[in-house]
Amino acid sequence: MRVKFPLGQQQTFLENIQRLTGASTTDLASRIGVCARTMRDWRRERWQMDEQSLDRLCQLANLPKPTQIIVLPEHWSTEKASRLGGLRRVTLYGSPGTAEGRRRGGLAAQATLNAQARLVPRGGWKVRKTILIPARSGELAEFFGIMLGDGCIRNGWQVGISFNQHGDQPYALFIQQLIKQLFGLKASCVIRPSSADLVISSVALVDFLREHGFPAGSKCETLTEVPGWIRDFPEFRVACLRGLMDTDGCVFRHRYRVNGKEYSYPKLGFAAAISCLTQFVAETFQQLALRAHIHQQGQRVFVYSWKDVIRYFEVVGTHNPRYRRRFESYAKQFLER
């Protein structure tokens, strides 16, 4: 450890030691185990002397240890040296806290990681996931229908799909398998007291969806039409319709009385606050020769004819087990009458 004298006292102390011992600077340095240059630097007060050398000098001169000194702790100069080094670095290269400095640092880090990919898992960095890039197909069009119905993009890096936690967990499993088949990704199932979601965290998947026409942000504010690659091909239209109906559609039993007699028929309904979706659903029904009716200022589409409902399940079908069971139950009751 180093000792600190009041200004001018270190030189006075060493001159007093030489006077009492009668030794030269070189001789005195040799006797305490330091070089003569070090002794001269101490006398000029260029550096603080160490405590061990101070004790030896006191023994040689038969003097008590000075009381006015301060014993400095280990590494006492590190903070000062670090600050001086940092200031010098800023003088030479500019502040590292600028936007340009951070950009250069980020690019340098990316170059290092790209050149040495083995460092990525070892360093614990989160990197962009590699996904499968599917070709345009009926399965992809159905996934887009599911996304247009109950899906969304969150935070620019996460995809979420809501589902009915009480009745649609088997359908959620189908969606998980579809995502795995299309993109090679695993969708996590998050169930809360009042809601349930499938969640996929992948920037690459978000970019893929946007490139293929899925809107960023709120669908109600940004969606103006179903992507053209779906609209222009009948096969993709039907698959997308199935995804939309399995999420935002329903099959229900319509009951009414005429002249005291009760009638009951299975019907189809679709609801969306986005007019381009209800228009797409109605147009696709019509292209399939299914008579559709738009109500409630373009936010509801209904198929009333029970023959058209049966034909819908024959031509379009469903991957939602709850809808399949409900349709079969209603159709059985209707046909048995």
ROKEVEX-785215 format. One record per residue (C-alpha): residue in three letters; x, y, z; residue number from 1. Coordinates in nm, 4 decimals, decimal comma. Example, Ala and Ser with C-alpha at 12.3 -4.5 7.8 and 13.67 -1.06 7.14 Angstrom:
2
<site r="ala" c1="1,2300" c2="-0,4500" c3="0,7800" k="1"/>
<site r="ser" c1="1,3670" c2="-0,1060" c3="0,7140" k="2"/>
//
This chain:
337
<site r="met" c1="0,0000" c2="0,0000" c3="0,0000" k="1"/>
<site r="arg" c1="0,1088" c2="0,3566" c3="-0,0663" k="2"/>
<site r="val" c1="0,1422" c2="0,6404" c3="0,1874" k="3"/>
<site r="lys" c1="0,0533" c2="1,0025" c3="0,1252" k="4"/>
<site r="phe" c1="0,2401" c2="1,2898" c3="0,2941" k="5"/>
<site r="pro" c1="0,1127" c2="1,6455" c3="0,3100" k="6"/>
<site r="leu" c1="0,2475" c2="1,8524" c3="0,0226" k="7"/>
<site r="gly" c1="0,6259" c2="1,9027" c3="0,0631" k="8"/>
<site r="gln" c1="0,6569" c2="1,6707" c3="0,3672" k="9"/>
<site r="gln" c1="0,7719" c2="1,3609" c3="0,1737" k="10"/>
<site r="gln" c1="1,0765" c2="1,5472" c3="0,0416" k="11"/>
<site r="thr" c1="1,1548" c2="1,6845" c3="0,3920" k="12"/>
<site r="phe" c1="1,1241" c2="1,3369" c3="0,5413" k="13"/>
<site r="leu" c1="1,3688" c2="1,1785" c3="0,2932" k="14"/>
<site r="glu" c1="1,6232" c2="1,4607" c3="0,3291" k="15"/>
<site r="asn" c1="1,6064" c2="1,4150" c3="0,7079" k="16"/>
<site r="ile" c1="1,6660" c2="1,0389" c3="0,6677" k="17"/>
<site r="gln" c1="1,9763" c2="1,1040" c3="0,4538" k="18"/>
<site r="arg" c1="2,1073" c2="1,3575" c3="0,7066" k="19"/>
<site r="leu" c1="2,0649" c2="1,1176" c3="1,0001" k="20"/>
<site r="thr" c1="2,2087" c2="0,8123" c3="0,8236" k="21"/>
<site r="gly" c1="2,4796" c2="0,9934" c3="0,6260" k="22"/>
<site r="ala" c1="2,3966" c2="0,7709" c3="0,3273" k="23"/>
<site r="ser" c1="2,3827" c2="0,8835" c3="-0,0337" k="24"/>
<site r="thr" c1="2,0661" c2="0,8485" c3="-0,2377" k="25"/>
<site r="thr" c1="2,2080" c2="0,5433" c3="-0,4193" k="26"/>
<site r="asp" c1="2,3249" c2="0,3796" c3="-0,0975" k="27"/>
<site r="leu" c1="1,9974" c2="0,4486" c3="0,0820" k="28"/>
<site r="ala" c1="1,7974" c2="0,3050" c3="-0,2099" k="29"/>
<site r="ser" c1="2,0113" c2="-0,0107" c3="-0,2115" k="30"/>
<site r="arg" c1="1,9667" c2="-0,0648" c3="0,1628" k="31"/>
<site r="ile" c1="1,5829" c2="-0,0627" c3="0,1388" k="32"/>
<site r="gly" c1="1,5672" c2="-0,2632" c3="-0,1860" k="33"/>
<site r="val" c1="1,4626" c2="-0,0032" c3="-0,4463" k="34"/>
<site r="cys" c1="1,6497" c2="0,1609" c3="-0,7330" k="35"/>
<site r="ala" c1="1,8091" c2="0,5049" c3="-0,6974" k="36"/>
<site r="arg" c1="1,5748" c2="0,6536" c3="-0,9602" k="37"/>
<site r="thr" c1="1,2760" c2="0,5516" c3="-0,7514" k="38"/>
<site r="met" c1="1,4276" c2="0,7225" c3="-0,4487" k="39"/>
<site r="arg" c1="1,4842" c2="1,0429" c3="-0,6477" k="40"/>
<site r="asp" c1="1,1246" c2="1,0334" c3="-0,7785" k="41"/>
<site r="trp" c1="1,0016" c2="1,0022" c3="-0,4186" k="42"/>
<site r="arg" c1="1,2143" c2="1,2994" c3="-0,3125" k="43"/>
<site r="arg" c1="1,0740" c2="1,5091" c3="-0,5967" k="44"/>
<site r="glu" c1="0,7302" c2="1,3900" c3="-0,4811" k="45"/>
<site r="arg" c1="0,6550" c2="1,2566" c3="-0,8249" k="46"/>
<site r="trp" c1="0,5192" c2="0,9349" c3="-0,6704" k="47"/>
<site r="gln" c1="0,4019" c2="0,8243" c3="-0,3278" k="48"/>
<site r="met" c1="0,6318" c2="0,5781" c3="-0,1554" k="49"/>
<site r="asp" c1="0,5085" c2="0,2393" c3="-0,0384" k="50"/>
<site r="glu" c1="0,4457" c2="0,1683" c3="0,3294" k="51"/>
<site r="gln" c1="0,7042" c2="-0,1107" c3="0,3495" k="52"/>
<site r="ser" c1="0,9851" c2="0,1178" c3="0,2270" k="53"/>
<site r="leu" c1="0,8736" c2="0,3853" c3="0,4756" k="54"/>
<site r="asp" c1="0,9049" c2="0,1361" c3="0,7630" k="55"/>
<site r="arg" c1="1,2566" c2="0,0362" c3="0,6522" k="56"/>
<site r="leu" c1="1,3704" c2="0,3985" c3="0,6289" k="57"/>
<site r="cys" c1="1,2354" c2="0,4670" c3="0,9779" k="58"/>
<site r="gln" c1="1,4306" c2="0,1665" c3="1,1116" k="59"/>
<site r="leu" c1="1,7532" c2="0,2826" c3="0,9447" k="60"/>
<site r="ala" c1="1,7248" c2="0,6301" c3="1,0945" k="61"/>
<site r="asn" c1="1,5789" c2="0,5058" c3="1,4245" k="62"/>
<site r="leu" c1="1,2769" c2="0,7325" c3="1,3813" k="63"/>
<site r="pro" c1="0,9101" c2="0,6758" c3="1,4661" k="64"/>
<site r="lys" c1="0,6653" c2="0,6404" c3="1,1826" k="65"/>
<site r="pro" c1="0,5317" c2="0,9817" c3="1,0753" k="66"/>
<site r="thr" c1="0,1841" c2="1,0559" c3="1,2077" k="67"/>
<site r="gln" c1="0,0798" c2="1,3027" c3="0,9402" k="68"/>
<site r="ile" c1="0,0690" c2="1,0404" c3="0,6631" k="69"/>
<site r="ile" c1="-0,2405" c2="0,8761" c3="0,5116" k="70"/>
<site r="val" c1="-0,2223" c2="0,5077" c3="0,4165" k="71"/>
<site r="leu" c1="-0,3925" c2="0,4662" c3="0,0774" k="72"/>
<site r="pro" c1="-0,5963" c2="0,1468" c3="0,0102" k="73"/>
<site r="glu" c1="-0,5089" c2="-0,1084" c3="-0,2576" k="74"/>
<site r="his" c1="-0,5980" c2="-0,0015" c3="-0,6123" k="75"/>
<site r="trp" c1="-0,6614" c2="0,3517" c3="-0,4902" k="76"/>
<site r="ser" c1="-0,5545" c2="0,4941" c3="-0,8256" k="77"/>
<site r="thr" c1="-0,7752" c2="0,2697" c3="-1,0441" k="78"/>
<site r="glu" c1="-1,0779" c2="0,5006" c3="-1,0459" k="79"/>
<site r="lys" c1="-0,8655" c2="0,8035" c3="-1,1261" k="80"/>
<site r="ala" c1="-0,6747" c2="0,6200" c3="-1,3998" k="81"/>
<site r="ser" c1="-0,9997" c2="0,4864" c3="-1,5501" k="82"/>
<site r="arg" c1="-1,1500" c2="0,8323" c3="-1,5598" k="83"/>
<site r="leu" c1="-0,8407" c2="0,9791" c3="-1,7232" k="84"/>
<site r="gly" c1="-0,8363" c2="0,6946" c3="-1,9767" k="85"/>
<site r="gly" c1="-1,2033" c2="0,7456" c3="-2,0566" k="86"/>
<site r="leu" c1="-1,1557" c2="1,1190" c3="-2,1067" k="87"/>
<site r="arg" c1="-0,8603" c2="1,0539" c3="-2,3329" k="88"/>
<site r="arg" c1="-1,0601" c2="0,8054" c3="-2,5358" k="89"/>
<site r="val" c1="-1,3421" c2="1,0586" c3="-2,5846" k="90"/>
<site r="thr" c1="-1,0858" c2="1,3204" c3="-2,6905" k="91"/>
<site r="leu" c1="-0,9415" c2="1,0873" c3="-2,9546" k="92"/>
<site r="tyr" c1="-1,2543" c2="0,9129" c3="-3,0880" k="93"/>
<site r="gly" c1="-1,5574" c2="1,1063" c3="-2,9679" k="94"/>
<site r="ser" c1="-1,8352" c2="1,0080" c3="-2,7266" k="95"/>
<site r="pro" c1="-1,9500" c2="0,6419" c3="-2,7429" k="96"/>
<site r="gly" c1="-2,2978" c2="0,7517" c3="-2,6343" k="97"/>
<site r="thr" c1="-2,4016" c2="0,8982" c3="-2,9700" k="98"/>
<site r="ala" c1="-2,6510" c2="0,7299" c3="-3,2009" k="99"/>
<site r="glu" c1="-2,3781" c2="0,6872" c3="-3,4617" k="100"/>
<site r="gly" c1="-2,1418" c2="0,5355" c3="-3,2055" k="101"/>
<site r="arg" c1="-2,4043" c2="0,2849" c3="-3,0926" k="102"/>
<site r="arg" c1="-2,4831" c2="0,1992" c3="-3,4530" k="103"/>
<site r="arg" c1="-2,1187" c2="0,1264" c3="-3,5287" k="104"/>
<site r="gly" c1="-2,0898" c2="-0,0801" c3="-3,2137" k="105"/>
<site r="gly" c1="-2,4000" c2="-0,2808" c3="-3,3048" k="106"/>
<site r="leu" c1="-2,2722" c2="-0,3455" c3="-3,6572" k="107"/>
<site r="ala" c1="-1,9381" c2="-0,4573" c3="-3,5198" k="108"/>
<site r="ala" c1="-2,1109" c2="-0,6955" c3="-3,2772" k="109"/>
<site r="gln" c1="-2,3273" c2="-0,8381" c3="-3,5564" k="110"/>
<site r="ala" c1="-2,0215" c2="-0,8923" c3="-3,7746" k="111"/>
<site r="thr" c1="-1,8494" c2="-1,0783" c3="-3,4914" k="112"/>
<site r="leu" c1="-2,1524" c2="-1,3006" c3="-3,4279" k="113"/>
<site r="asn" c1="-2,2011" c2="-1,3713" c3="-3,7991" k="114"/>
<site r="ala" c1="-1,8351" c2="-1,4675" c3="-3,8336" k="115"/>
<site r="gln" c1="-1,8362" c2="-1,6800" c3="-3,5176" k="116"/>
<site r="ala" c1="-2,1842" c2="-1,8299" c3="-3,4878" k="117"/>
<site r="arg" c1="-2,0680" c2="-2,0570" c3="-3,2047" k="118"/>
<site r="leu" c1="-2,0567" c2="-1,7506" c3="-2,9772" k="119"/>
<site r="val" c1="-2,4314" c2="-1,6911" c3="-3,0051" k="120"/>
<site r="pro" c1="-2,5677" c2="-1,9704" c3="-2,7811" k="121"/>
<site r="arg" c1="-2,2728" c2="-1,9378" c3="-2,5455" k="122"/>
<site r="gly" c1="-2,3391" c2="-1,5673" c3="-2,4955" k="123"/>
<site r="gly" c1="-2,7125" c2="-1,6174" c3="-2,4384" k="124"/>
<site r="trp" c1="-2,8135" c2="-1,3719" c3="-2,7122" k="125"/>
<site r="lys" c1="-3,1611" c2="-1,3925" c3="-2,8591" k="126"/>
<site r="val" c1="-3,1398" c2="-1,4247" c3="-3,2357" k="127"/>
<site r="arg" c1="-3,3918" c2="-1,4337" c3="-3,5178" k="128"/>
<site r="lys" c1="-3,5458" c2="-1,7802" c3="-3,5490" k="129"/>
<site r="thr" c1="-3,5198" c2="-1,9635" c3="-3,8784" k="130"/>
<site r="ile" c1="-3,8641" c2="-2,0651" c3="-4,0061" k="131"/>
<site r="leu" c1="-3,9919" c2="-2,2749" c3="-4,2921" k="132"/>
<site r="ile" c1="-4,1139" c2="-2,0609" c3="-4,5830" k="133"/>
<site r="pro" c1="-4,4266" c2="-2,2337" c3="-4,7145" k="134"/>
<site r="ala" c1="-4,5497" c2="-2,2055" c3="-5,0706" k="135"/>
<site r="arg" c1="-4,8937" c2="-2,0583" c3="-5,1293" k="136"/>
<site r="ser" c1="-5,1415" c2="-2,3365" c3="-5,0647" k="137"/>
<site r="gly" c1="-5,4803" c2="-2,4188" c3="-4,9233" k="138"/>
<site r="glu" c1="-5,3249" c2="-2,4793" c3="-4,5815" k="139"/>
<site r="leu" c1="-5,1568" c2="-2,1375" c3="-4,5857" k="140"/>
<site r="ala" c1="-5,4803" c2="-1,9719" c3="-4,7030" k="141"/>
<site r="glu" c1="-5,6691" c2="-2,1391" c3="-4,4166" k="142"/>
<site r="phe" c1="-5,4078" c2="-2,0149" c3="-4,1697" k="143"/>
<site r="phe" c1="-5,4564" c2="-1,6641" c3="-4,3092" k="144"/>
<site r="gly" c1="-5,8306" c2="-1,7066" c3="-4,2596" k="145"/>
<site r="ile" c1="-5,7681" c2="-1,8012" c3="-3,8955" k="146"/>
<site r="met" c1="-5,5393" c2="-1,5007" c3="-3,8546" k="147"/>
<site r="leu" c1="-5,7887" c2="-1,2646" c3="-4,0203" k="148"/>
<site r="gly" c1="-6,0523" c2="-1,3977" c3="-3,7849" k="149"/>
<site r="asp" c1="-5,8925" c2="-1,4268" c3="-3,4416" k="150"/>
<site r="gly" c1="-5,5245" c2="-1,3498" c3="-3,5024" k="151"/>
<site r="cys" c1="-5,3098" c2="-1,0428" c3="-3,4532" k="152"/>
<site r="ile" c1="-4,9500" c2="-0,9193" c3="-3,4589" k="153"/>
<site r="arg" c1="-4,8230" c2="-0,7884" c3="-3,1254" k="154"/>
<site r="asn" c1="-4,5219" c2="-0,5664" c3="-3,0643" k="155"/>
<site r="gly" c1="-4,3781" c2="-0,6368" c3="-3,4088" k="156"/>
<site r="trp" c1="-4,2331" c2="-0,9732" c3="-3,3043" k="157"/>
<site r="gln" c1="-4,5181" c2="-1,1850" c3="-3,1706" k="158"/>
<site r="val" c1="-4,8230" c2="-1,3505" c3="-3,3284" k="159"/>
<site r="gly" c1="-5,1302" c2="-1,4256" c3="-3,1181" k="160"/>
<site r="ile" c1="-5,4458" c2="-1,6264" c3="-3,1971" k="161"/>
<site r="ser" c1="-5,7364" c2="-1,6169" c3="-2,9521" k="162"/>
<site r="phe" c1="-5,9711" c2="-1,9120" c3="-2,8975" k="163"/>
<site r="asn" c1="-6,2594" c2="-2,0198" c3="-2,6766" k="164"/>
<site r="gln" c1="-6,0938" c2="-2,1866" c3="-2,3790" k="165"/>
<site r="his" c1="-6,4130" c2="-2,3692" c3="-2,2800" k="166"/>
<site r="gly" c1="-6,4970" c2="-2,5372" c3="-2,6096" k="167"/>
<site r="asp" c1="-6,2228" c2="-2,4873" c3="-2,8671" k="168"/>
<site r="gln" c1="-5,9121" c2="-2,6449" c3="-2,7135" k="169"/>
<site r="pro" c1="-5,9245" c2="-2,9338" c3="-2,9684" k="170"/>
<site r="tyr" c1="-5,9403" c2="-2,6710" c3="-3,2443" k="171"/>
<site r="ala" c1="-5,6446" c2="-2,4885" c3="-3,0840" k="172"/>
<site r="leu" c1="-5,4505" c2="-2,8150" c3="-3,1098" k="173"/>
<site r="phe" c1="-5,5317" c2="-2,8273" c3="-3,4832" k="174"/>
<site r="ile" c1="-5,3995" c2="-2,4711" c3="-3,5227" k="175"/>
<site r="gln" c1="-5,0788" c2="-2,5624" c3="-3,3360" k="176"/>
<site r="gln" c1="-5,0250" c2="-2,8568" c3="-3,5723" k="177"/>
<site r="leu" c1="-5,0949" c2="-2,6350" c3="-3,8750" k="178"/>
<site r="ile" c1="-4,8380" c2="-2,3779" c3="-3,7580" k="179"/>
<site r="lys" c1="-4,5826" c2="-2,6547" c3="-3,7034" k="180"/>
<site r="gln" c1="-4,6518" c2="-2,7960" c3="-4,0508" k="181"/>
<site r="leu" c1="-4,6334" c2="-2,4596" c3="-4,2286" k="182"/>
<site r="phe" c1="-4,3527" c2="-2,2806" c3="-4,0441" k="183"/>
<site r="gly" c1="-4,1775" c2="-2,5377" c3="-3,8249" k="184"/>
<site r="leu" c1="-4,2645" c2="-2,3309" c3="-3,5170" k="185"/>
<site r="lys" c1="-4,4171" c2="-2,4281" c3="-3,1845" k="186"/>
<site r="ala" c1="-4,7111" c2="-2,2183" c3="-3,0656" k="187"/>
<site r="ser" c1="-4,7394" c2="-2,1807" c3="-2,6893" k="188"/>
<site r="cys" c1="-5,0845" c2="-2,2136" c3="-2,5319" k="189"/>
<site r="val" c1="-5,1601" c2="-1,9420" c3="-2,2751" k="190"/>
<site r="ile" c1="-5,4834" c2="-1,9911" c3="-2,0778" k="191"/>
<site r="arg" c1="-5,6091" c2="-1,7236" c3="-1,8380" k="192"/>
<site r="pro" c1="-5,9285" c2="-1,7049" c3="-1,6299" k="193"/>
<site r="ser" c1="-6,1067" c2="-1,4976" c3="-1,8946" k="194"/>
<site r="ser" c1="-5,9211" c2="-1,5699" c3="-2,2210" k="195"/>
<site r="ala" c1="-5,6948" c2="-1,8102" c3="-2,4058" k="196"/>
<site r="asp" c1="-5,4350" c2="-1,7561" c3="-2,6777" k="197"/>
<site r="leu" c1="-5,1845" c2="-1,9351" c3="-2,8925" k="198"/>
<site r="val" c1="-4,8634" c2="-1,7309" c3="-2,8972" k="199"/>
<site r="ile" c1="-4,5716" c2="-1,7558" c3="-3,1417" k="200"/>
<site r="ser" c1="-4,2686" c2="-1,5336" c3="-3,0850" k="201"/>
<site r="ser" c1="-4,0909" c2="-1,4940" c3="-3,4181" k="202"/>
<site r="val" c1="-3,9836" c2="-1,1805" c3="-3,6048" k="203"/>
<site r="ala" c1="-3,9409" c2="-1,3941" c3="-3,9185" k="204"/>
<site r="leu" c1="-4,3047" c2="-1,5105" c3="-3,9003" k="205"/>
<site r="val" c1="-4,4257" c2="-1,1523" c3="-3,8524" k="206"/>
<site r="asp" c1="-4,2238" c2="-1,0414" c3="-4,1562" k="207"/>
<site r="phe" c1="-4,3638" c2="-1,3314" c3="-4,3616" k="208"/>
<site r="leu" c1="-4,7231" c2="-1,2443" c3="-4,2731" k="209"/>
<site r="arg" c1="-4,6718" c2="-0,8785" c3="-4,3602" k="210"/>
<site r="glu" c1="-4,5073" c2="-0,9646" c3="-4,6917" k="211"/>
<site r="his" c1="-4,8115" c2="-1,1773" c3="-4,7793" k="212"/>
<site r="gly" c1="-5,0664" c2="-0,9072" c3="-4,7025" k="213"/>
<site r="phe" c1="-5,1487" c2="-0,9423" c3="-4,3328" k="214"/>
<site r="pro" c1="-5,1835" c2="-0,5924" c3="-4,1851" k="215"/>
<site r="ala" c1="-4,9644" c2="-0,4490" c3="-3,9132" k="216"/>
<site r="gly" c1="-5,1442" c2="-0,2984" c3="-3,6143" k="217"/>
<site r="ser" c1="-5,5196" c2="-0,3052" c3="-3,5605" k="218"/>
<site r="lys" c1="-5,7015" c2="-0,4974" c3="-3,8337" k="219"/>
<site r="cys" c1="-6,0063" c2="-0,2721" c3="-3,7941" k="220"/>
<site r="glu" c1="-5,7934" c2="0,0302" c3="-3,8802" k="221"/>
<site r="thr" c1="-5,5552" c2="-0,1113" c3="-4,1423" k="222"/>
<site r="leu" c1="-5,7232" c2="-0,4058" c3="-4,3195" k="223"/>
<site r="thr" c1="-5,8903" c2="-0,2946" c3="-4,6428" k="224"/>
<site r="glu" c1="-5,9070" c2="-0,6219" c3="-4,8369" k="225"/>
<site r="val" c1="-5,8217" c2="-0,9894" c3="-4,8198" k="226"/>
<site r="pro" c1="-5,4821" c2="-1,0519" c3="-4,9869" k="227"/>
<site r="gly" c1="-5,5075" c2="-1,0841" c3="-5,3633" k="228"/>
<site r="trp" c1="-5,3270" c2="-1,4175" c3="-5,3793" k="229"/>
<site r="ile" c1="-5,6208" c2="-1,5622" c3="-5,1833" k="230"/>
<site r="arg" c1="-5,9029" c2="-1,3773" c3="-5,3622" k="231"/>
<site r="asp" c1="-5,7841" c2="-1,4723" c3="-5,7109" k="232"/>
<site r="phe" c1="-5,7814" c2="-1,8515" c3="-5,6643" k="233"/>
<site r="pro" c1="-6,1035" c2="-2,0429" c3="-5,5821" k="234"/>
<site r="glu" c1="-5,9172" c2="-2,3132" c3="-5,3902" k="235"/>
<site r="phe" c1="-5,7502" c2="-2,0547" c3="-5,1654" k="236"/>
<site r="arg" c1="-6,0787" c2="-1,8661" c3="-5,1257" k="237"/>
<site r="val" c1="-6,2526" c2="-2,1764" c3="-4,9917" k="238"/>
<site r="ala" c1="-5,9682" c2="-2,2574" c3="-4,7528" k="239"/>
<site r="cys" c1="-5,9570" c2="-1,8992" c3="-4,6230" k="240"/>
<site r="leu" c1="-6,3368" c2="-1,9046" c3="-4,5810" k="241"/>
<site r="arg" c1="-6,3033" c2="-2,2198" c3="-4,3685" k="242"/>
<site r="gly" c1="-6,0473" c2="-2,0480" c3="-4,1427" k="243"/>
<site r="leu" c1="-6,2687" c2="-1,7404" c3="-4,1076" k="244"/>
<site r="met" c1="-6,5824" c2="-1,9405" c3="-4,0338" k="245"/>
<site r="asp" c1="-6,4040" c2="-2,1684" c3="-3,7835" k="246"/>
<site r="thr" c1="-6,2981" c2="-1,8608" c3="-3,5845" k="247"/>
<site r="asp" c1="-6,5514" c2="-1,5800" c3="-3,6355" k="248"/>
<site r="gly" c1="-6,8374" c2="-1,7882" c3="-3,7757" k="249"/>
<site r="cys" c1="-7,0950" c2="-2,0161" c3="-3,6146" k="250"/>
<site r="val" c1="-7,3555" c2="-2,2809" c3="-3,6848" k="251"/>
<site r="phe" c1="-7,6751" c2="-2,2304" c3="-3,4899" k="252"/>
<site r="arg" c1="-8,0335" c2="-2,3514" c3="-3,4722" k="253"/>
<site r="his" c1="-8,2969" c2="-2,1030" c3="-3,5778" k="254"/>
<site r="arg" c1="-8,6338" c2="-2,1637" c3="-3,4082" k="255"/>
<site r="tyr" c1="-8,9566" c2="-1,9853" c3="-3,4866" k="256"/>
<site r="arg" c1="-9,3339" c2="-2,0435" c3="-3,4786" k="257"/>
<site r="val" c1="-9,5853" c2="-2,0050" c3="-3,7582" k="258"/>
<site r="asn" c1="-9,9554" c2="-2,0604" c3="-3,6876" k="259"/>
<site r="gly" c1="-9,8702" c2="-2,2240" c3="-3,3588" k="260"/>
<site r="lys" c1="-9,6275" c2="-2,4687" c3="-3,5185" k="261"/>
<site r="glu" c1="-9,2579" c2="-2,4600" c3="-3,4242" k="262"/>
<site r="tyr" c1="-8,9926" c2="-2,4795" c3="-3,6936" k="263"/>
<site r="ser" c1="-8,6201" c2="-2,5375" c3="-3,6363" k="264"/>
<site r="tyr" c1="-8,3426" c2="-2,5266" c3="-3,8945" k="265"/>
<site r="pro" c1="-7,9601" c2="-2,5192" c3="-3,8849" k="266"/>
<site r="lys" c1="-7,8177" c2="-2,1847" c3="-4,0039" k="267"/>
<site r="leu" c1="-7,4732" c2="-2,0336" c3="-4,0633" k="268"/>
<site r="gly" c1="-7,3606" c2="-1,6967" c3="-3,9351" k="269"/>
<site r="phe" c1="-7,0477" c2="-1,4867" c3="-3,9640" k="270"/>
<site r="ala" c1="-6,9731" c2="-1,1665" c3="-3,7727" k="271"/>
<site r="ala" c1="-6,6918" c2="-0,9141" c3="-3,8207" k="272"/>
<site r="ala" c1="-6,6473" c2="-0,5447" c3="-3,7596" k="273"/>
<site r="ile" c1="-6,4372" c2="-0,5221" c3="-4,0781" k="274"/>
<site r="ser" c1="-6,6525" c2="-0,4769" c3="-4,3864" k="275"/>
<site r="cys" c1="-6,4005" c2="-0,6263" c3="-4,6306" k="276"/>
<site r="leu" c1="-6,4143" c2="-0,9575" c3="-4,4398" k="277"/>
<site r="thr" c1="-6,7942" c2="-0,9825" c3="-4,4443" k="278"/>
<site r="gln" c1="-6,7868" c2="-0,8894" c3="-4,8144" k="279"/>
<site r="phe" c1="-6,5272" c2="-1,1595" c3="-4,8848" k="280"/>
<site r="val" c1="-6,7307" c2="-1,4207" c3="-4,6956" k="281"/>
<site r="ala" c1="-7,0550" c2="-1,3255" c3="-4,8739" k="282"/>
<site r="glu" c1="-6,8878" c2="-1,3273" c3="-5,2181" k="283"/>
<site r="thr" c1="-6,7271" c2="-1,6662" c3="-5,1549" k="284"/>
<site r="phe" c1="-7,0616" c2="-1,8111" c3="-5,0419" k="285"/>
<site r="gln" c1="-7,2182" c2="-1,6852" c3="-5,3640" k="286"/>
<site r="gln" c1="-6,9369" c2="-1,8287" c3="-5,5782" k="287"/>
<site r="leu" c1="-7,0131" c2="-2,1642" c3="-5,4150" k="288"/>
<site r="ala" c1="-7,3827" c2="-2,1196" c3="-5,4984" k="289"/>
<site r="leu" c1="-7,4678" c2="-2,0733" c3="-5,1299" k="290"/>
<site r="arg" c1="-7,7273" c2="-1,8007" c3="-5,0807" k="291"/>
<site r="ala" c1="-7,5895" c2="-1,5461" c3="-4,8355" k="292"/>
<site r="his" c1="-7,7526" c2="-1,2398" c3="-4,6800" k="293"/>
<site r="ile" c1="-7,5668" c2="-0,9404" c3="-4,5338" k="294"/>
<site r="his" c1="-7,7244" c2="-0,7637" c3="-4,2354" k="295"/>
<site r="gln" c1="-7,6503" c2="-0,5102" c3="-3,9607" k="296"/>
<site r="gln" c1="-7,4749" c2="-0,2527" c3="-4,1771" k="297"/>
<site r="gly" c1="-7,2444" c2="-0,5066" c3="-4,3364" k="298"/>
<site r="gln" c1="-7,1199" c2="-0,6643" c3="-4,0126" k="299"/>
<site r="arg" c1="-7,3178" c2="-0,9915" c3="-4,0301" k="300"/>
<site r="val" c1="-7,3533" c2="-1,2601" c3="-4,2989" k="301"/>
<site r="phe" c1="-7,6125" c2="-1,5398" c3="-4,2742" k="302"/>
<site r="val" c1="-7,6931" c2="-1,8531" c3="-4,4731" k="303"/>
<site r="tyr" c1="-8,0556" c2="-1,9429" c3="-4,3977" k="304"/>
<site r="ser" c1="-8,1291" c2="-2,2365" c3="-4,6291" k="305"/>
<site r="trp" c1="-8,0737" c2="-2,5673" c3="-4,4501" k="306"/>
<site r="lys" c1="-7,9828" c2="-2,7249" c3="-4,7860" k="307"/>
<site r="asp" c1="-7,7087" c2="-2,4633" c3="-4,8304" k="308"/>
<site r="val" c1="-7,5866" c2="-2,5264" c3="-4,4747" k="309"/>
<site r="ile" c1="-7,5540" c2="-2,8983" c3="-4,5454" k="310"/>
<site r="arg" c1="-7,3791" c2="-2,8234" c3="-4,8736" k="311"/>
<site r="tyr" c1="-7,1399" c2="-2,5856" c3="-4,6953" k="312"/>
<site r="phe" c1="-7,0186" c2="-2,8655" c3="-4,4698" k="313"/>
<site r="glu" c1="-6,9861" c2="-3,0942" c3="-4,7719" k="314"/>
<site r="val" c1="-6,7907" c2="-2,8463" c3="-4,9888" k="315"/>
<site r="val" c1="-6,6049" c2="-2,6272" c3="-4,7377" k="316"/>
<site r="gly" c1="-6,6110" c2="-2,8352" c3="-4,4209" k="317"/>
<site r="thr" c1="-6,4653" c2="-2,7428" c3="-4,0834" k="318"/>
<site r="his" c1="-6,1612" c2="-2,8238" c3="-3,8723" k="319"/>
<site r="asn" c1="-6,3323" c2="-2,7025" c3="-3,5567" k="320"/>
<site r="pro" c1="-6,4658" c2="-3,0150" c3="-3,3760" k="321"/>
<site r="arg" c1="-6,7189" c2="-2,8071" c3="-3,1803" k="322"/>
<site r="tyr" c1="-6,8799" c2="-2,6790" c3="-3,5013" k="323"/>
<site r="arg" c1="-6,8792" c2="-3,0269" c3="-3,6540" k="324"/>
<site r="arg" c1="-7,0559" c2="-3,1778" c3="-3,3504" k="325"/>
<site r="arg" c1="-7,3100" c2="-2,8946" c3="-3,3388" k="326"/>
<site r="phe" c1="-7,3895" c2="-2,9241" c3="-3,7101" k="327"/>
<site r="glu" c1="-7,4280" c2="-3,3023" c3="-3,6931" k="328"/>
<site r="ser" c1="-7,6555" c2="-3,2703" c3="-3,3907" k="329"/>
<site r="tyr" c1="-7,8775" c2="-3,0059" c3="-3,5539" k="330"/>
<site r="ala" c1="-7,8841" c2="-3,1874" c3="-3,8887" k="331"/>
<site r="lys" c1="-7,9794" c2="-3,5169" c3="-3,7235" k="332"/>
<site r="gln" c1="-8,2645" c2="-3,3577" c3="-3,5321" k="333"/>
<site r="phe" c1="-8,3861" c2="-3,1858" c3="-3,8488" k="334"/>
<site r="leu" c1="-8,3702" c2="-3,4959" c3="-4,0700" k="335"/>
<site r="glu" c1="-8,5391" c2="-3,7185" c3="-3,8100" k="336"/>
<site r="arg" c1="-8,8516" c2="-3,5064" c3="-3,7982" k="337"/>
//
